[in-house]
Every structure is written in C-alpha cells, then in structure tokens.
Amino acid sequence: MVGGGEEIGLVGSQGIDAKLEGADLTYVASGLPVFVFQLYVRPEIKTMADLKGKVVAVTQPAASTDYAMRIVLKRNGLEPDKDVRILYAQDINGVLNSVSAGNAAAGIMSAPTSIRGKAAGLRSIVDITALKVPFLFTAMLSAPKVIREKNEAVTRFLRGYIESLAVIRKDKETTMRSMGKFLKTTDQAVLESVYDDYKDVFPVTPLISAAEVKAVLDVAKSPRTKTMKPEEFFDNSIVQKIQASGFIEQVNKR
C-alpha cells in the first residue's frame, strides 16, 4: 500500500507506523476497535504479580500483541522491559510454543491457538477482549488520493464491507461456512472459537475513533507522535455518508 500496489485493505496499527514515517495513508473505516486477545500463563503463574522478573511472549516488535502486552502489564503495575522481559516469538504459534516449553511464563494468544494452549495446560489469566481497551486493532486503510479519485468505488467497497459485518452478527451458519473456506478447515471447534471471539466486537457503524488511534500513538516509538494528532490518521467521511443514507440501518434490519 505504501508503494501504491494496493488501494484499500484491512490493516492493523502498522498503517499508523507507516504514516509516522511519512507514508500518505489514511484509515477510512473501523474494523476491530479493541484488542481481541487473551493472556495465557503457565500453571505456576497464579496472579499478574507473579510475572515480575519473568519472560513473556508476543509475536513481533510493534505488532498488536506487543502493544497489548505492554498495556496489560502497565495496567497491572508492571513495567515492560524492566519488571518483565518481552520475548519476540515471530508468530502466534511461536508464542504458544515458547510458553508451552517454559521459555516464557505467559503469552498473548487468540482463537484458535488458544484451544491448543488450553490443551497444553495453559490458562487464561486476563481476557483482554473483555477489557475493551480502545485500540486500532484492524481497520480499512486507503490513501487520500484514492479517496479523491475513486470515491464512488471506495464507497461501494465499504457498503459491501458494512453489509458483511451485519451478516457476521446475524447469520452464524453462513459466516462459519465462509470462515471454513478461507481458513481451510472443517474443524467445528476451531470455527466456533474464532466466531465466538470476534462476533460481538465488530462495530455496527464502523467509524474510526480518536481514542483507538491515540492508544497506538501512546505506545508507538516514533518522535512524530508528539507532533501529530489522532485525527490526522483517519477520514470518516465515506462511512458518515453511508450512515446518512440509511444503508447501515437497512442492512442490520434484514
């Protein structure tokens, strides 16, 4: 997207990092405005305080797992990189393997990896999703030039996106059939766990909020976070236009 090869896509907080480095990108619709994660720990860990002096696992630096871990640690009086060392395990499978093998005392996970975590004797100590921490977890990213020059196409795309969110909430059977196709699995336990984790988190009206962008800026390391405002990272105009047309209300009543 930075190079112009793609014009719109569902992207995590990396779009903010890219813009902080000078990329001309902007978010046009919310996807998941909070983290969808749980913090799983080894059996010997009974409380968050037990993590002091320990190693915890996330995927990669500046990934949403990294940000989630740092926020949860701070909320529980633990200073990341001081009280607790963060291990970068590359991906979610790496996080699970690190905790299962004892190389880390805790790790950020989500469905369906959490199913394997439970089977390995790990337990969830914090349901991060339930905390509803404002954070730009995923959102639709585009560019001001695309919004100007292809406004109608972007509008049609977002109408389809908004309708798909309505289907997810109302039609579990269709949603799970589609998930199975793209996740390449027929395992009902996997599909159920993913559906249950995500179905209530998607917004009805996907307007980006300043709070979810600010949460990323608060933990981003670029010095430009001091000079840029959250509102510089998103443009709600198209979703607002769709909302004013009555389309969102219509697809959620079907």
Buried (B, 14 or more C-beta within 10 A) or exposed (E): BBEEEEBBEEBBBBBBBBBBEEBEBBBBBBBBBBBBBBBBBBEEBEEBEBBBEBBBBBBEEBBBBBBBBBBBBEEBEBEBEEBBEBBBBBEBEBBBBBBBEEBBBBBBBBBBBBBBBEEBEBBBBBEBBEBEBBBBBBBBBBBEEBBEEBEEEBBEBBBEBBBEBBBBEBEBEEBBEBBBEEBEBEEEEBBBBBBEBBBEBBBBBBBBBBEBBBBBBEBBEBEEBEEBEBEEBBBBEBBEEBBEEEBBEEBBEE
